[in-house]
Structures are given as structure tokens and as C-alpha cells.
Amino acid sequence: MRLHPLSSDVKCPACGAGLIFTRVRRYGDVYTCASGGPCKCQVMHYRDKTTKACGFAISQPGVFGKWTPCGQAPAAE
């Protein structure tokens, strides 16, 4: 993981299930919906360029959602 793990309070925005860490991307971490059903929602956990604070956004093909701060201090690099 590039950043700290997301809080268990962060849920899938589509179905409300938990999220599972999937892989590291260039600038952050990708989490996938843990429902096991048809929901394939992905959430990107990354650091905002201007504020340097951690946050997350929905990441779907062709769509990148609004960044939401996660409320935790970024992990040390």
C-alpha cells in the first residue's frame, strides 16, 4: 500500500458493502467492493495534489468521482 488502509467506515458508494484492498496504482491504492455480487465498484485512495491530504473517489471506466477527504493523516513516505 502507498497510503494507510482506508477506515472500515468507508463503504462501497453503489451498494454499501465493505471495500477490499486490490492493488497499488501509480499515485494511490485501489479498493474493490467486497459484496461478491454483481457490483464491481472501485474506489481510488490517493493524495490530493494541492492539499497533500489523503482522500478517495469512485473510479469507474470513463468516470472519476468527487474526491472526499478520509480524515486520517497521510502515511509517511
VMD Tcl script that draws the C-alpha trace (Angstrom):
set ca {
  {0.00 0.00 0.00}
  {1.15 3.51 -0.80}
  {-1.06 5.09 1.85}
  {-2.61 3.96 5.14}
  {-5.51 1.47 4.91}
  {-8.94 3.03 4.47}
  {-11.17 3.03 7.52}
  {-13.73 0.24 7.76}
  {-16.35 3.04 7.90}
  {-15.76 3.72 4.18}
  {-18.28 1.63 2.23}
  {-18.99 0.96 -1.42}
  {-20.90 4.00 -2.72}
  {-23.04 1.82 -5.01}
  {-24.25 -0.97 -2.70}
  {-22.99 -0.16 0.82}
  {-20.76 -3.25 1.22}
  {-17.22 -3.07 2.59}
  {-14.14 -2.47 0.47}
  {-11.12 -4.76 -0.07}
  {-7.63 -3.54 -0.97}
  {-6.94 -4.69 -4.54}
  {-3.66 -3.20 -5.74}
  {-1.30 -0.25 -5.80}
  {-1.58 2.18 -8.69}
  {0.94 4.82 -9.60}
  {-0.41 7.51 -7.25}
  {-2.55 5.60 -4.77}
  {-4.35 2.44 -3.79}
  {-7.33 0.74 -5.46}
  {-10.10 -0.84 -3.38}
  {-12.89 -3.01 -4.80}
  {-16.38 -3.73 -3.49}
  {-16.41 -6.81 -1.23}
  {-20.07 -7.75 -1.86}
  {-19.14 -10.67 -4.13}
  {-22.19 -9.95 -6.24}
  {-22.62 -8.07 -9.48}
  {-21.25 -4.80 -8.01}
  {-17.72 -4.17 -9.33}
  {-17.33 -0.65 -7.94}
  {-13.75 0.55 -7.43}
  {-12.54 3.30 -5.11}
  {-9.20 5.07 -5.56}
  {-7.44 6.20 -2.36}
  {-4.91 8.91 -3.18}
  {-3.37 12.18 -2.06}
  {-4.79 15.49 -3.34}
  {-2.17 17.40 -5.36}
  {-2.85 20.79 -3.79}
  {-3.61 20.00 -0.14}
  {-1.47 16.81 0.12}
  {-4.28 15.30 2.22}
  {-5.48 11.71 1.72}
  {-8.89 11.01 0.31}
  {-10.84 8.74 -2.01}
  {-13.04 8.86 -5.09}
  {-15.10 6.40 -7.12}
  {-13.06 5.10 -10.05}
  {-15.05 3.56 -12.89}
  {-14.16 3.30 -16.59}
  {-14.65 6.78 -18.04}
  {-15.79 8.26 -14.70}
  {-13.78 9.57 -11.78}
  {-15.90 10.73 -8.85}
  {-15.54 13.65 -6.47}
  {-12.57 13.47 -4.08}
  {-13.59 13.07 -0.43}
  {-11.08 13.51 2.42}
  {-10.70 10.37 4.51}
  {-9.91 12.28 7.71}
  {-6.66 10.48 8.53}
  {-3.11 11.76 8.34}
  {-1.17 10.54 5.30}
  {1.32 7.73 5.88}
  {4.98 8.70 5.93}
  {6.79 8.24 2.63}
}
mol new
graphics top color blue
foreach p $ca { graphics top sphere $p radius 0.5 }
foreach p [lrange $ca 0 end-1] q [lrange $ca 1 end] { graphics top cylinder $p $q radius 0.2 }
display resetview
